Amino acid sequence: MPLYMDEHRNMKGVTAAAVAEAHAKDLKVQGKHGVNYRNYWVDEEKGAIFCLVEAPNAEAAARVHKEAHGLVADEIHEVHQG
């Protein structure tokens, strides 16, 4: 299954705790979209969040975020693990 990295920018005031909460919500709905959110990273200082996800396509990954908490990524890139 393809692997994607999504990027959320300009998330002023973001905290690691808030992102952990949002990630937990993703995990609850990901199965019905055929998606597996594997990991995430937070840069509180820059207001950035990055999520690594296995998904059939970028749109399915975006649907999970939208349904789970409404925080849709600014960009989603297909990546290949080296």
C-alpha distances in whole Angstrom, upper triangle without the diagonal:
4,7,10,13,16,20,22,26,29,29,33,34,30,30,28,29,28,25,24,26,23,20,22,22,18,17,20,18,14,14,16,13,10,9,10,12,13,16,18,21,25,27,30,33,31,29,26,22,19,16,13,10,6,6,6,9,11,14,12,12,16,17,16,19,21,21,22,24,24,23,21,20,22,19,15,14,11,11,11,12,15
4,7,10,13,17,20,23,26,26,30,31,28,29,26,28,27,23,23,25,22,20,22,22,18,18,20,19,15,16,17,14,11,10,11,12,12,15,17,19,22,25,28,30,28,27,23,20,16,14,11,8,6,6,6,7,9,12,11,11,14,16,16,17,20,21,21,23,23,21,19,17,19,16,12,10,7,8,8,10,14
4,7,10,14,17,20,24,23,27,28,25,25,23,25,24,20,20,22,20,17,19,20,16,16,19,18,14,16,18,15,13,10,9,10,10,11,13,16,19,21,24,27,24,23,20,17,13,10,7,6,5,6,8,9,9,12,12,10,13,15,15,16,19,20,20,21,21,19,17,15,17,14,10,9,6,6,7,8,12
4,6,10,13,16,20,20,24,25,22,23,21,23,22,18,19,21,18,15,18,18,15,16,19,17,14,16,18,15,14,11,10,9,10,11,11,14,16,19,22,24,21,20,16,14,10,8,6,5,6,7,10,8,7,11,11,8,11,14,13,13,16,18,18,19,18,16,14,11,13,10,6,5,4,5,8,10,13
4,7,10,13,17,17,20,22,19,19,18,20,19,15,17,19,16,14,17,18,15,16,19,18,15,18,20,17,16,13,12,10,10,10,9,10,13,15,18,20,18,16,13,10,7,5,5,6,9,10,13,12,9,12,13,10,11,14,14,13,16,18,18,18,17,15,13,10,11,8,6,5,6,7,10,11,14
4,7,10,14,14,17,19,16,17,17,19,17,14,16,17,14,13,16,16,13,16,18,17,15,18,19,16,17,13,13,11,12,11,9,10,12,14,16,18,16,14,10,8,5,5,7,8,11,12,14,12,9,11,12,9,9,12,12,10,13,16,15,15,14,11,9,6,8,6,4,6,9,10,13,14,17
4,6,10,11,14,16,14,15,15,18,16,13,15,17,14,14,18,18,15,18,21,20,18,21,22,20,20,17,16,13,14,13,10,10,10,11,13,15,12,11,7,6,5,7,9,11,15,15,18,15,12,14,15,12,11,15,14,12,14,17,17,15,14,11,9,5,6,5,6,8,12,12,16,17,19
4,7,7,11,13,11,13,13,16,14,11,14,15,13,13,17,16,15,18,20,19,18,22,23,20,21,18,18,15,16,14,11,10,10,10,12,13,11,8,6,5,6,9,12,14,17,18,20,18,14,15,16,13,11,15,14,11,13,16,15,13,12,8,7,5,5,7,9,12,15,16,20,20,23
4,6,9,12,10,13,14,17,15,13,17,18,15,16,20,20,18,21,24,23,22,26,27,24,25,22,22,18,20,17,14,12,10,10,11,11,8,6,5,7,9,12,15,17,21,21,24,21,17,18,20,17,15,18,18,15,16,19,18,16,14,11,10,8,7,9,12,14,17,18,22,23,25
4,6,9,9,13,15,17,15,14,18,18,16,18,21,21,20,23,25,25,25,28,29,27,28,25,25,21,22,20,16,14,12,10,10,10,7,5,6,9,12,15,18,21,24,25,27,24,21,21,23,20,18,20,20,17,17,21,20,17,15,12,12,11,9,12,15,18,21,22,26,26,28
4,6,6,9,12,14,11,11,14,15,13,15,18,18,18,21,23,23,22,26,27,25,27,24,23,20,21,18,15,13,10,10,8,10,8,4,6,8,11,14,18,20,23,24,27,24,21,21,22,19,17,19,19,15,16,19,17,14,13,10,11,11,11,14,16,19,22,23,26,26,29
4,6,9,12,14,12,12,16,17,15,18,21,20,21,24,25,26,26,30,30,29,30,27,26,23,24,21,17,15,12,10,8,9,8,5,8,11,15,17,21,23,27,27,30,28,25,25,26,23,21,23,22,18,19,21,20,17,16,13,15,14,14,17,20,22,26,26,29,30,32
4,6,10,11,10,11,14,15,14,17,19,19,20,23,25,25,26,29,31,29,31,28,27,23,24,21,17,15,11,10,7,8,9,7,10,12,16,18,22,24,28,28,32,30,26,27,27,24,22,24,23,19,20,22,20,17,17,14,17,16,17,20,22,24,27,28,31,31,33
4,7,9,7,7,11,12,11,13,16,16,17,19,21,22,22,26,27,26,28,24,23,19,20,17,13,12,8,8,6,8,9,6,8,9,12,14,18,20,24,25,28,27,23,24,24,21,19,21,20,16,17,19,17,14,15,12,14,14,15,18,19,22,25,25,28,27,30
4,5,5,6,9,10,11,12,14,16,17,19,21,22,22,26,28,27,28,24,23,19,19,16,13,11,8,8,6,9,11,8,10,10,13,15,18,20,24,26,29,28,25,26,25,22,21,23,20,17,19,21,18,15,16,14,17,16,18,20,21,23,26,26,28,27,29
4,6,5,6,9,10,10,12,14,15,16,19,21,20,24,26,25,26,22,20,16,16,13,10,9,6,8,7,11,12,10,11,9,12,13,16,18,22,24,27,27,24,25,24,21,20,22,19,17,19,20,17,15,17,15,17,17,19,20,20,22,24,24,26,25,27
4,5,5,6,9,10,11,13,14,16,17,19,20,23,25,25,26,23,20,17,17,14,12,12,10,12,10,14,16,13,14,12,15,15,18,20,23,25,28,28,25,26,25,21,21,22,19,17,19,20,16,14,17,15,18,18,21,22,23,25,27,26,28,27,30
4,5,5,6,9,10,11,13,15,16,18,18,22,23,23,24,21,20,16,17,15,12,12,10,12,11,14,15,12,12,11,14,14,17,19,22,23,27,26,23,23,22,19,18,19,17,14,16,17,13,11,13,12,15,15,18,20,21,23,25,25,28,27,30
4,5,5,6,9,10,10,12,14,16,16,19,21,20,21,18,16,13,14,11,8,9,7,10,10,14,14,11,10,8,10,10,13,15,18,20,23,23,20,21,20,16,16,17,14,12,14,15,12,10,12,10,13,13,16,17,17,20,22,22,24,24,26
4,5,5,6,9,10,11,13,15,15,18,20,20,21,18,15,12,13,10,9,10,9,13,13,16,17,14,14,11,12,11,14,15,18,20,24,23,21,22,20,17,17,18,15,13,16,16,13,12,15,13,15,16,19,20,19,21,23,23,25,24,26
4,5,5,7,9,10,11,13,14,17,19,19,21,18,16,13,15,13,12,13,12,16,15,19,19,16,16,13,15,14,16,17,20,21,24,24,22,22,20,17,17,17,14,12,14,14,10,9,13,12,15,16,19,21,21,23,25,25,27,26,29
4,5,5,6,9,10,11,12,16,17,17,18,15,14,11,13,12,11,12,12,15,15,18,18,15,14,11,12,11,14,14,17,18,21,21,18,18,17,14,13,14,11,8,11,11,7,6,9,8,11,13,16,18,17,20,22,22,25,25,28
4,5,5,6,9,10,10,13,16,15,16,13,11,8,10,9,8,11,11,15,16,19,19,16,14,11,11,9,11,11,14,15,19,19,17,17,16,12,13,14,10,9,12,12,9,9,12,11,12,13,16,17,16,19,20,20,22,21,25
4,5,5,7,9,10,13,15,15,16,14,12,10,11,11,11,14,15,18,18,22,22,19,18,15,15,12,14,14,16,17,20,21,20,20,17,15,15,15,11,11,14,13,9,10,13,13,15,16,20,21,20,22,23,23,25,24,27
4,5,5,7,9,12,13,13,15,13,12,11,13,13,13,16,16,20,20,23,23,20,19,15,16,13,15,14,16,17,19,20,18,18,15,13,13,12,9,8,11,9,5,7,10,11,13,15,19,20,19,22,23,23,26,25,29
4,5,6,6,9,11,11,12,9,9,7,10,11,11,14,16,19,20,23,23,19,17,14,14,11,12,11,13,13,16,16,15,14,12,10,10,10,6,6,9,8,5,8,10,10,11,13,17,17,16,18,19,20,22,22,26
4,6,5,8,10,11,11,9,8,7,9,11,12,15,17,21,22,25,25,22,20,16,15,12,13,11,12,13,16,17,16,16,13,11,13,12,9,10,13,11,9,11,14,14,15,16,20,20,18,20,20,21,22,22,25
4,6,7,9,11,12,11,10,10,13,14,16,19,20,24,24,28,28,24,23,19,19,16,16,14,15,15,18,19,18,18,15,13,15,13,9,11,13,10,8,11,14,15,16,18,22,22,21,23,23,24,25,25,29
4,6,6,7,9,9,10,10,14,15,16,20,21,25,25,29,28,25,23,19,19,15,16,13,14,13,15,16,16,15,11,11,12,10,6,9,10,8,7,10,13,14,14,17,20,21,19,21,21,23,24,25,29
4,6,5,6,5,6,7,11,13,15,18,20,24,25,28,27,24,22,18,17,13,13,10,10,9,12,13,13,12,9,8,10,9,6,9,11,9,9,12,14,14,14,15,19,19,16,18,18,19,21,21,25
4,5,5,6,7,10,13,15,18,21,23,27,28,32,31,28,25,22,20,16,15,12,11,10,12,14,15,14,11,11,13,12,9,12,14,12,12,15,17,18,18,19,22,22,19,21,20,21,22,22,26
4,6,8,10,13,16,18,20,24,26,29,30,34,32,29,27,23,22,18,18,14,13,11,12,14,15,14,10,11,13,10,9,13,13,11,12,15,17,18,18,19,23,22,20,22,21,23,24,25,29
4,5,9,11,14,17,19,22,24,27,29,32,30,27,25,21,20,16,15,12,11,8,9,10,11,10,6,8,10,8,7,11,12,10,11,15,15,17,15,17,20,19,16,18,17,19,21,22,26
4,7,10,13,16,18,22,24,28,29,33,31,28,25,22,20,16,14,11,9,6,7,10,12,11,8,9,12,11,10,13,15,14,14,18,18,19,17,18,21,20,17,18,16,18,19,20,24
4,6,9,12,14,18,21,24,26,29,27,25,22,18,16,12,11,7,6,5,7,9,10,10,7,6,10,10,8,11,13,13,13,15,16,16,15,15,18,17,14,15,14,15,17,17,21
4,6,9,12,16,18,22,24,27,26,24,21,17,14,11,9,6,5,6,10,12,12,13,10,8,12,12,10,12,15,15,13,16,17,17,16,16,19,18,15,15,14,15,16,16,19
4,6,8,12,15,18,20,23,22,20,17,13,11,7,6,4,6,8,12,13,12,14,11,8,11,12,9,10,14,14,12,14,15,14,14,13,17,16,13,14,14,14,15,15,19
4,7,11,14,18,20,23,22,21,17,14,11,8,6,5,7,10,14,15,15,17,14,12,14,16,13,13,17,18,16,17,19,17,17,16,19,17,15,15,14,13,14,13,16
4,7,10,14,16,19,19,17,14,11,8,6,5,7,10,13,17,17,16,18,16,13,15,17,14,14,17,18,16,17,18,16,16,15,17,16,14,15,15,14,15,14,16
4,7,10,13,16,15,14,11,7,5,4,6,9,12,15,18,18,16,18,17,13,14,17,14,13,16,18,15,15,16,14,14,12,15,14,13,14,15,14,16,15,18
4,7,10,12,12,11,8,6,5,7,9,12,16,18,22,21,18,21,20,16,17,20,17,15,19,20,18,17,18,15,15,13,15,15,14,15,17,16,17,16,18
4,6,9,9,8,6,5,7,9,12,15,19,21,24,23,20,22,22,18,18,21,19,16,19,21,18,17,17,14,15,13,15,15,16,17,19,18,21,20,22
4,6,6,6,5,6,9,12,15,18,22,24,27,26,22,24,25,21,20,23,22,19,21,23,21,19,19,16,17,15,15,16,17,18,21,20,22,22,23
4,6,5,7,8,11,14,18,21,24,26,29,28,25,26,26,23,22,24,23,19,21,24,21,19,19,16,18,16,17,18,20,21,24,23,26,25,27
4,6,8,11,14,17,20,23,27,29,32,30,27,28,29,25,24,27,26,22,24,27,24,22,22,18,20,18,18,19,21,23,26,25,27,27,28
4,6,9,12,15,19,22,25,27,30,28,24,26,27,23,22,25,24,21,22,25,23,21,20,17,18,15,15,16,18,20,23,22,25,25,26
4,7,10,14,17,20,24,25,28,26,22,23,24,21,19,22,21,17,19,22,20,17,17,13,14,13,12,15,17,19,22,22,25,25,27
4,7,10,14,16,20,21,24,22,19,20,21,18,17,20,19,15,17,20,19,16,16,12,13,10,10,12,13,15,18,18,21,21,23
4,7,10,13,17,18,21,20,17,18,18,15,14,17,16,13,15,18,16,14,14,10,11,9,10,11,12,14,16,16,19,19,21
4,7,10,13,15,18,17,14,16,16,13,13,16,15,12,15,18,16,15,15,12,11,9,10,10,9,11,13,13,15,15,18
4,6,10,12,15,14,12,14,14,10,11,14,12,10,14,16,14,14,15,12,11,9,12,11,9,10,12,12,14,14,17
4,7,10,13,13,11,14,13,10,12,15,13,12,16,17,16,17,17,15,14,12,14,12,10,10,10,9,11,11,14
4,6,10,10,9,12,10,7,10,12,10,11,14,16,15,16,17,15,14,12,15,13,10,10,9,10,11,12,16
4,7,8,9,12,10,8,12,13,12,13,16,17,16,19,19,18,16,15,18,15,12,12,10,10,11,12,15
4,5,7,9,6,6,10,11,10,12,15,15,16,18,18,17,15,14,17,15,11,12,10,11,13,14,18
4,7,8,7,8,11,12,12,15,16,17,18,20,20,20,17,17,19,16,13,13,11,13,14,16,20
4,5,6,7,9,10,12,14,15,16,17,19,18,18,15,14,16,13,10,10,9,12,14,16,20
4,5,5,6,9,10,11,12,14,16,17,16,15,11,10,12,10,6,8,8,11,14,17,20
4,5,5,6,9,10,10,12,14,16,14,14,11,11,12,11,9,11,11,15,18,20,24
4,5,5,7,9,10,11,12,15,14,14,11,12,15,13,11,13,13,16,18,20,24
4,5,5,7,9,10,11,13,12,12,9,9,12,11,9,11,11,13,16,18,21
4,5,5,6,9,10,11,9,9,6,7,10,10,8,11,13,16,19,20,24
4,6,5,6,8,10,9,10,8,10,13,13,12,15,16,19,21,23,27
4,5,5,6,8,9,10,9,11,14,14,13,16,16,19,21,22,26
4,6,5,6,6,6,6,8,12,13,12,15,17,19,21,22,26
4,6,6,4,6,6,9,12,14,14,17,19,21,24,26,29
4,6,6,9,9,13,16,17,17,20,21,23,26,27,31
4,6,8,10,13,16,18,17,20,21,23,26,26,30
4,6,8,11,15,17,17,20,22,24,27,27,31
4,6,9,12,15,15,19,21,23,27,28,31
4,7,9,12,13,17,19,21,24,25,28
4,7,9,10,14,16,18,22,23,26
4,5,7,10,13,15,19,20,23
4,7,10,14,16,20,21,24
4,7,10,12,16,18,21
4,7,9,13,15,18
4,6,10,12,15
4,7,10,13
4,7,9
4,6
4
